[in-house]
Protein backbone atom coordinates (compact mmCIF):
# COMPACT_ATOMS: atom_id res chain seq x y z
CA UNK A 1 0.00 0.00 0.00
CA UNK A 2 1.21 3.48 -0.90
CA UNK A 3 -0.40 6.55 0.69
CA UNK A 4 0.27 10.11 -0.43
CA UNK A 5 0.62 12.62 2.41
CA UNK A 6 -0.65 16.18 2.49
CA UNK A 7 1.16 18.88 4.44
CA UNK A 8 -1.13 18.81 7.48
CA UNK A 9 -0.87 15.05 7.95
CA UNK A 10 2.92 15.13 7.79
CA UNK A 11 3.02 18.01 10.29
CA UNK A 12 0.70 16.16 12.68
CA UNK A 13 2.79 12.98 12.40
CA UNK A 14 6.03 14.83 13.16
CA UNK A 15 5.08 17.35 15.84
CA UNK A 16 3.82 16.15 19.25
CA UNK A 17 2.43 19.62 19.98
CA UNK A 18 -0.41 19.12 17.50
CA UNK A 19 -3.46 17.54 19.18
CA UNK A 20 -3.76 15.22 16.16
CA UNK A 21 -0.27 13.83 16.76
CA UNK A 22 -1.46 11.15 19.20
CA UNK A 23 -3.54 9.55 16.43
CA UNK A 24 -0.91 9.90 13.70
CA UNK A 25 2.41 9.43 15.46
CA UNK A 26 2.65 5.80 14.35
CA UNK A 27 2.05 6.65 10.70
CA UNK A 28 5.75 7.17 10.00
CA UNK A 29 6.93 4.64 12.58
CA UNK A 30 5.01 1.84 10.84
CA UNK A 31 6.52 2.30 7.39
CA UNK A 32 7.46 -0.95 5.71
CA UNK A 33 7.61 -2.59 2.32
CA UNK A 34 3.87 -3.19 2.72
CA UNK A 35 3.01 0.32 3.93
CA UNK A 36 4.79 3.19 2.20
CA UNK A 37 4.09 6.90 1.94
CA UNK A 38 4.69 9.40 -0.85
CA UNK A 39 5.73 13.04 -0.55
CA UNK A 40 6.77 15.75 -2.99
CA UNK A 41 8.71 19.05 -2.86
CA UNK A 42 5.63 21.14 -2.10
CA UNK A 43 4.68 18.93 0.85
CA UNK A 44 8.23 18.84 2.21
CA UNK A 45 8.82 22.58 1.99
CA UNK A 46 5.40 23.60 3.29
CA UNK A 47 5.88 21.18 6.19
CA UNK A 48 9.24 22.80 6.89
CA UNK A 49 7.60 26.22 6.82
CA UNK A 50 4.85 25.16 9.24
CA UNK A 51 7.23 23.46 11.65
CA UNK A 52 9.70 26.35 11.74
CA UNK A 53 7.49 29.43 11.47
CA UNK A 54 4.27 28.27 13.13
CA UNK A 55 5.41 25.55 15.51
CA UNK A 56 8.73 27.29 16.30
CA UNK A 57 10.99 24.32 15.58
CA UNK A 58 14.65 25.11 15.11
CA UNK A 59 15.38 25.19 11.37
CA UNK A 60 18.10 22.55 11.73
CA UNK A 61 15.72 20.20 13.56
CA UNK A 62 13.04 20.53 10.89
CA UNK A 63 15.67 20.08 8.18
CA UNK A 64 17.09 16.99 9.88
CA UNK A 65 13.68 15.32 10.29
CA UNK A 66 12.61 16.06 6.73
CA UNK A 67 15.96 14.95 5.29
CA UNK A 68 15.66 11.63 7.12
CA UNK A 69 12.12 11.27 5.78
CA UNK A 70 13.17 11.92 2.18
CA UNK A 71 15.99 9.36 2.50
CA UNK A 72 13.81 6.71 4.17
CA UNK A 73 13.66 3.52 2.09
CA UNK A 74 9.87 3.30 2.42
CA UNK A 75 9.14 6.88 1.37
CA UNK A 76 8.55 7.66 -2.29
CA UNK A 77 9.68 11.14 -3.30
CA UNK A 78 8.03 12.52 -6.43
CA UNK A 79 9.74 15.38 -8.22
CA UNK A 80 7.92 18.37 -9.65
CA UNK A 81 7.93 18.54 -13.43
CA UNK A 82 6.53 20.75 -16.13
CA UNK A 83 3.80 18.15 -16.65
CA UNK A 84 2.89 18.24 -12.95
CA UNK A 85 2.63 22.02 -13.11
CA UNK A 86 0.40 21.87 -16.18
CA UNK A 87 -1.86 19.27 -14.57
CA UNK A 88 -1.96 21.43 -11.44
CA UNK A 89 -3.18 24.43 -13.42
CA UNK A 90 -5.99 22.36 -14.97
CA UNK A 91 -6.99 20.86 -11.62
CA UNK A 92 -7.00 24.32 -10.02
CA UNK A 93 -9.44 25.52 -12.68
CA UNK A 94 -11.59 22.40 -12.56
CA UNK A 95 -11.89 22.19 -8.77
CA UNK A 96 -11.49 25.88 -7.86
CA UNK A 97 -8.37 25.06 -5.83
CA UNK A 98 -5.54 27.25 -4.69
CA UNK A 99 -2.22 26.75 -6.41
CA UNK A 100 -0.55 24.84 -3.59
CA UNK A 101 -3.39 22.33 -3.19
CA UNK A 102 -3.65 21.87 -6.95
CA UNK A 103 0.10 21.27 -7.22
CA UNK A 104 0.09 18.69 -4.41
CA UNK A 105 -2.81 16.79 -6.00
CA UNK A 106 -1.35 17.06 -9.50
CA UNK A 107 1.94 15.58 -8.35
CA UNK A 108 0.21 12.58 -6.83
CA UNK A 109 -2.20 11.91 -9.71
CA UNK A 110 0.65 12.28 -12.22
CA UNK A 111 2.44 9.54 -10.27
CA UNK A 112 -0.73 7.44 -10.04
CA UNK A 113 -0.91 7.38 -6.25
CA UNK A 114 -4.34 6.00 -5.39
CA UNK A 115 -4.95 7.55 -1.96
CA UNK A 116 -4.18 10.94 -0.44
CA UNK A 117 -4.36 11.45 3.31
CA UNK A 118 -5.33 14.99 4.27
CA UNK A 119 -7.21 16.86 6.98
CA UNK A 120 -7.89 19.82 4.67
CA UNK A 121 -11.64 20.47 4.47
CA UNK A 122 -11.50 21.83 0.91
CA UNK A 123 -9.70 18.74 -0.37
CA UNK A 124 -11.89 16.37 1.61
CA UNK A 125 -14.95 17.99 0.08
CA UNK A 126 -13.66 16.88 -3.35
CA UNK A 127 -13.44 13.27 -2.16
CA UNK A 128 -11.46 12.34 -5.25
CA UNK A 129 -9.48 13.79 -8.09
CA UNK A 130 -9.59 12.39 -11.59
CA UNK A 131 -6.97 13.01 -14.23
CA UNK A 132 -7.47 11.38 -17.60
CA UNK A 133 -8.51 7.85 -16.60
CA UNK A 134 -6.84 7.80 -13.19
CA UNK A 135 -8.77 8.43 -9.98
CA UNK A 136 -7.19 9.27 -6.63
CA UNK A 137 -9.28 8.98 -3.47
CA UNK A 138 -8.90 11.79 -0.93
CA UNK A 139 -9.52 10.79 2.68
CA UNK A 140 -8.95 11.87 6.26
CA UNK A 141 -7.08 9.27 8.35
CA UNK A 142 -8.38 11.05 11.46
CA UNK A 143 -11.97 10.28 10.46
CA UNK A 144 -11.33 6.56 10.80
CA UNK A 145 -12.73 4.96 13.95
VOKOL-981437 format. One record per residue (C-alpha): residue in three letters; x, y, z; residue number from 0. Coordinates in pm, 1 decimal, padded with zeros to 6 digits. Example, Ala and Ser with C-alpha at 12.3 -4.5 7.8 and 13.67 -1.06 7.14 Angstrom:
! residues 2
residuo: Ala | c1: 01230.0 | c2: -00450.0 | c3: 00780.0 | num: 0
residuo: Ser | c1: 01367.0 | c2: -00106.0 | c3: 00714.0 | num: 1
***
This chain:
! residues 145
residuo: Unk | c1: 00000.0 | c2: 00000.0 | c3: 00000.0 | num: 0
residuo: Unk | c1: 00121.3 | c2: 00348.4 | c3: -00090.0 | num: 1
residuo: Unk | c1: -00040.0 | c2: 00654.9 | c3: 00068.7 | num: 2
residuo: Unk | c1: 00026.8 | c2: 01011.2 | c3: -00043.1 | num: 3
residuo: Unk | c1: 00061.5 | c2: 01262.0 | c3: 00241.0 | num: 4
residuo: Unk | c1: -00064.7 | c2: 01617.6 | c3: 00249.3 | num: 5
residuo: Unk | c1: 00115.8 | c2: 01887.8 | c3: 00444.2 | num: 6
residuo: Unk | c1: -00112.7 | c2: 01881.4 | c3: 00747.8 | num: 7
residuo: Unk | c1: -00087.2 | c2: 01505.0 | c3: 00795.4 | num: 8
residuo: Unk | c1: 00291.8 | c2: 01513.4 | c3: 00778.8 | num: 9
residuo: Unk | c1: 00302.4 | c2: 01800.8 | c3: 01029.1 | num: 10
residuo: Unk | c1: 00070.3 | c2: 01616.2 | c3: 01268.3 | num: 11
residuo: Unk | c1: 00279.0 | c2: 01298.4 | c3: 01240.3 | num: 12
residuo: Unk | c1: 00603.3 | c2: 01483.3 | c3: 01315.5 | num: 13
residuo: Unk | c1: 00508.3 | c2: 01734.8 | c3: 01584.1 | num: 14
residuo: Unk | c1: 00382.4 | c2: 01615.4 | c3: 01924.5 | num: 15
residuo: Unk | c1: 00242.7 | c2: 01962.3 | c3: 01998.0 | num: 16
residuo: Unk | c1: -00040.8 | c2: 01911.6 | c3: 01749.6 | num: 17
residuo: Unk | c1: -00345.9 | c2: 01753.9 | c3: 01918.0 | num: 18
residuo: Unk | c1: -00375.8 | c2: 01521.7 | c3: 01616.1 | num: 19
residuo: Unk | c1: -00026.7 | c2: 01382.6 | c3: 01676.4 | num: 20
residuo: Unk | c1: -00145.5 | c2: 01114.6 | c3: 01919.7 | num: 21
residuo: Unk | c1: -00354.2 | c2: 00955.3 | c3: 01643.0 | num: 22
residuo: Unk | c1: -00091.2 | c2: 00989.5 | c3: 01370.0 | num: 23
residuo: Unk | c1: 00241.5 | c2: 00942.8 | c3: 01546.1 | num: 24
residuo: Unk | c1: 00265.5 | c2: 00579.5 | c3: 01435.1 | num: 25
residuo: Unk | c1: 00205.4 | c2: 00664.5 | c3: 01070.2 | num: 26
residuo: Unk | c1: 00574.9 | c2: 00716.8 | c3: 01000.2 | num: 27
residuo: Unk | c1: 00693.0 | c2: 00464.1 | c3: 01257.8 | num: 28
residuo: Unk | c1: 00501.2 | c2: 00183.7 | c3: 01084.5 | num: 29
residuo: Unk | c1: 00652.1 | c2: 00229.8 | c3: 00739.5 | num: 30
residuo: Unk | c1: 00746.4 | c2: -00095.3 | c3: 00571.0 | num: 31
residuo: Unk | c1: 00761.5 | c2: -00258.7 | c3: 00231.7 | num: 32
residuo: Unk | c1: 00386.5 | c2: -00319.1 | c3: 00272.1 | num: 33
residuo: Unk | c1: 00301.1 | c2: 00032.3 | c3: 00392.7 | num: 34
residuo: Unk | c1: 00479.3 | c2: 00319.1 | c3: 00220.4 | num: 35
residuo: Unk | c1: 00409.2 | c2: 00689.8 | c3: 00193.5 | num: 36
residuo: Unk | c1: 00469.3 | c2: 00940.3 | c3: -00084.5 | num: 37
residuo: Unk | c1: 00573.3 | c2: 01304.2 | c3: -00055.5 | num: 38
residuo: Unk | c1: 00676.9 | c2: 01574.7 | c3: -00299.4 | num: 39
residuo: Unk | c1: 00870.7 | c2: 01904.6 | c3: -00285.9 | num: 40
residuo: Unk | c1: 00562.8 | c2: 02114.3 | c3: -00209.6 | num: 41
residuo: Unk | c1: 00467.6 | c2: 01893.3 | c3: 00084.9 | num: 42
residuo: Unk | c1: 00822.8 | c2: 01884.2 | c3: 00221.0 | num: 43
residuo: Unk | c1: 00882.0 | c2: 02257.8 | c3: 00198.8 | num: 44
residuo: Unk | c1: 00539.6 | c2: 02359.9 | c3: 00329.2 | num: 45
residuo: Unk | c1: 00587.6 | c2: 02117.8 | c3: 00618.7 | num: 46
residuo: Unk | c1: 00924.2 | c2: 02279.7 | c3: 00689.4 | num: 47
residuo: Unk | c1: 00760.3 | c2: 02621.8 | c3: 00681.7 | num: 48
residuo: Unk | c1: 00484.7 | c2: 02516.1 | c3: 00923.7 | num: 49
residuo: Unk | c1: 00723.0 | c2: 02345.8 | c3: 01165.0 | num: 50
residuo: Unk | c1: 00969.8 | c2: 02635.0 | c3: 01174.3 | num: 51
residuo: Unk | c1: 00749.3 | c2: 02942.7 | c3: 01147.1 | num: 52
residuo: Unk | c1: 00427.2 | c2: 02826.7 | c3: 01313.4 | num: 53
residuo: Unk | c1: 00540.7 | c2: 02555.3 | c3: 01550.7 | num: 54
residuo: Unk | c1: 00873.0 | c2: 02729.0 | c3: 01629.6 | num: 55
residuo: Unk | c1: 01098.9 | c2: 02432.4 | c3: 01558.4 | num: 56
residuo: Unk | c1: 01464.8 | c2: 02511.5 | c3: 01511.0 | num: 57
residuo: Unk | c1: 01537.9 | c2: 02519.4 | c3: 01137.2 | num: 58
residuo: Unk | c1: 01810.3 | c2: 02255.2 | c3: 01173.1 | num: 59
residuo: Unk | c1: 01571.5 | c2: 02019.7 | c3: 01356.4 | num: 60
residuo: Unk | c1: 01304.3 | c2: 02053.3 | c3: 01088.8 | num: 61
residuo: Unk | c1: 01566.9 | c2: 02008.2 | c3: 00818.2 | num: 62
residuo: Unk | c1: 01708.8 | c2: 01698.8 | c3: 00987.8 | num: 63
residuo: Unk | c1: 01368.0 | c2: 01532.4 | c3: 01028.8 | num: 64
residuo: Unk | c1: 01260.8 | c2: 01606.0 | c3: 00673.2 | num: 65
residuo: Unk | c1: 01595.8 | c2: 01495.3 | c3: 00528.5 | num: 66
residuo: Unk | c1: 01565.8 | c2: 01162.9 | c3: 00712.4 | num: 67
residuo: Unk | c1: 01211.6 | c2: 01127.0 | c3: 00578.5 | num: 68
residuo: Unk | c1: 01317.1 | c2: 01192.4 | c3: 00218.1 | num: 69
residuo: Unk | c1: 01598.6 | c2: 00936.5 | c3: 00250.0 | num: 70
residuo: Unk | c1: 01381.2 | c2: 00670.7 | c3: 00417.4 | num: 71
residuo: Unk | c1: 01366.0 | c2: 00352.1 | c3: 00208.5 | num: 72
residuo: Unk | c1: 00986.7 | c2: 00330.2 | c3: 00241.9 | num: 73
residuo: Unk | c1: 00914.3 | c2: 00688.3 | c3: 00136.9 | num: 74
residuo: Unk | c1: 00854.5 | c2: 00765.9 | c3: -00229.3 | num: 75
residuo: Unk | c1: 00967.5 | c2: 01113.6 | c3: -00329.9 | num: 76
residuo: Unk | c1: 00802.8 | c2: 01251.7 | c3: -00643.5 | num: 77
residuo: Unk | c1: 00974.3 | c2: 01538.3 | c3: -00821.8 | num: 78
residuo: Unk | c1: 00791.8 | c2: 01837.2 | c3: -00964.8 | num: 79
residuo: Unk | c1: 00792.8 | c2: 01854.1 | c3: -01342.8 | num: 80
residuo: Unk | c1: 00653.3 | c2: 02075.1 | c3: -01613.5 | num: 81
residuo: Unk | c1: 00379.9 | c2: 01814.6 | c3: -01665.1 | num: 82
residuo: Unk | c1: 00289.2 | c2: 01824.4 | c3: -01295.0 | num: 83
residuo: Unk | c1: 00262.9 | c2: 02202.2 | c3: -01310.5 | num: 84
residuo: Unk | c1: 00039.5 | c2: 02186.9 | c3: -01618.5 | num: 85
residuo: Unk | c1: -00185.9 | c2: 01926.8 | c3: -01457.2 | num: 86
residuo: Unk | c1: -00196.5 | c2: 02143.3 | c3: -01144.1 | num: 87
residuo: Unk | c1: -00318.3 | c2: 02442.8 | c3: -01341.5 | num: 88
residuo: Unk | c1: -00598.8 | c2: 02236.3 | c3: -01497.0 | num: 89
residuo: Unk | c1: -00699.1 | c2: 02086.0 | c3: -01162.0 | num: 90
residuo: Unk | c1: -00699.7 | c2: 02432.1 | c3: -01001.6 | num: 91
residuo: Unk | c1: -00943.8 | c2: 02551.7 | c3: -01267.9 | num: 92
residuo: Unk | c1: -01159.1 | c2: 02239.6 | c3: -01255.6 | num: 93
residuo: Unk | c1: -01189.0 | c2: 02219.1 | c3: -00876.5 | num: 94
residuo: Unk | c1: -01148.8 | c2: 02587.9 | c3: -00785.9 | num: 95
residuo: Unk | c1: -00836.8 | c2: 02505.7 | c3: -00583.5 | num: 96
residuo: Unk | c1: -00553.6 | c2: 02725.4 | c3: -00469.4 | num: 97
residuo: Unk | c1: -00221.5 | c2: 02675.0 | c3: -00641.5 | num: 98
residuo: Unk | c1: -00054.9 | c2: 02484.1 | c3: -00358.6 | num: 99
residuo: Unk | c1: -00338.9 | c2: 02232.5 | c3: -00318.6 | num: 100
residuo: Unk | c1: -00364.6 | c2: 02187.3 | c3: -00694.7 | num: 101
residuo: Unk | c1: 00010.4 | c2: 02127.3 | c3: -00721.8 | num: 102
residuo: Unk | c1: 00008.9 | c2: 01869.2 | c3: -00441.1 | num: 103
residuo: Unk | c1: -00280.5 | c2: 01679.2 | c3: -00599.6 | num: 104
residuo: Unk | c1: -00134.5 | c2: 01706.3 | c3: -00949.9 | num: 105
residuo: Unk | c1: 00194.2 | c2: 01558.2 | c3: -00835.1 | num: 106
residuo: Unk | c1: 00020.9 | c2: 01257.8 | c3: -00683.1 | num: 107
residuo: Unk | c1: -00220.1 | c2: 01191.0 | c3: -00971.0 | num: 108
residuo: Unk | c1: 00064.6 | c2: 01228.1 | c3: -01221.9 | num: 109
residuo: Unk | c1: 00243.9 | c2: 00954.0 | c3: -01027.1 | num: 110
residuo: Unk | c1: -00072.7 | c2: 00743.9 | c3: -01004.1 | num: 111
residuo: Unk | c1: -00091.0 | c2: 00738.0 | c3: -00625.4 | num: 112
residuo: Unk | c1: -00433.6 | c2: 00600.2 | c3: -00539.1 | num: 113
residuo: Unk | c1: -00495.1 | c2: 00754.7 | c3: -00195.7 | num: 114
residuo: Unk | c1: -00418.4 | c2: 01094.5 | c3: -00044.3 | num: 115
residuo: Unk | c1: -00436.0 | c2: 01144.9 | c3: 00331.1 | num: 116
residuo: Unk | c1: -00533.0 | c2: 01498.8 | c3: 00426.9 | num: 117
residuo: Unk | c1: -00720.6 | c2: 01686.2 | c3: 00697.6 | num: 118
residuo: Unk | c1: -00789.2 | c2: 01981.8 | c3: 00466.9 | num: 119
residuo: Unk | c1: -01164.3 | c2: 02047.4 | c3: 00447.4 | num: 120
residuo: Unk | c1: -01149.6 | c2: 02183.1 | c3: 00090.8 | num: 121
residuo: Unk | c1: -00969.9 | c2: 01874.0 | c3: -00037.3 | num: 122
residuo: Unk | c1: -01189.3 | c2: 01636.8 | c3: 00160.9 | num: 123
residuo: Unk | c1: -01495.5 | c2: 01798.5 | c3: 00007.7 | num: 124
residuo: Unk | c1: -01365.9 | c2: 01687.6 | c3: -00334.6 | num: 125
residuo: Unk | c1: -01344.3 | c2: 01327.2 | c3: -00215.9 | num: 126
residuo: Unk | c1: -01146.1 | c2: 01233.8 | c3: -00525.1 | num: 127
residuo: Unk | c1: -00948.0 | c2: 01379.1 | c3: -00809.2 | num: 128
residuo: Unk | c1: -00959.4 | c2: 01238.7 | c3: -01159.1 | num: 129
residuo: Unk | c1: -00697.2 | c2: 01301.3 | c3: -01423.4 | num: 130
residuo: Unk | c1: -00747.1 | c2: 01137.9 | c3: -01759.9 | num: 131
residuo: Unk | c1: -00851.2 | c2: 00785.5 | c3: -01660.3 | num: 132
residuo: Unk | c1: -00684.1 | c2: 00779.6 | c3: -01319.3 | num: 133
residuo: Unk | c1: -00877.2 | c2: 00843.4 | c3: -00998.5 | num: 134
residuo: Unk | c1: -00719.2 | c2: 00927.4 | c3: -00662.9 | num: 135
residuo: Unk | c1: -00927.7 | c2: 00898.3 | c3: -00347.0 | num: 136
residuo: Unk | c1: -00890.4 | c2: 01179.3 | c3: -00092.7 | num: 137
residuo: Unk | c1: -00951.6 | c2: 01079.0 | c3: 00268.3 | num: 138
residuo: Unk | c1: -00895.4 | c2: 01186.9 | c3: 00625.5 | num: 139
residuo: Unk | c1: -00708.2 | c2: 00927.4 | c3: 00835.3 | num: 140
residuo: Unk | c1: -00837.8 | c2: 01104.7 | c3: 01146.4 | num: 141
residuo: Unk | c1: -01196.6 | c2: 01027.5 | c3: 01045.9 | num: 142
residuo: Unk | c1: -01132.7 | c2: 00655.7 | c3: 01079.5 | num: 143
residuo: Unk | c1: -01272.8 | c2: 00496.3 | c3: 01394.8 | num: 144
***
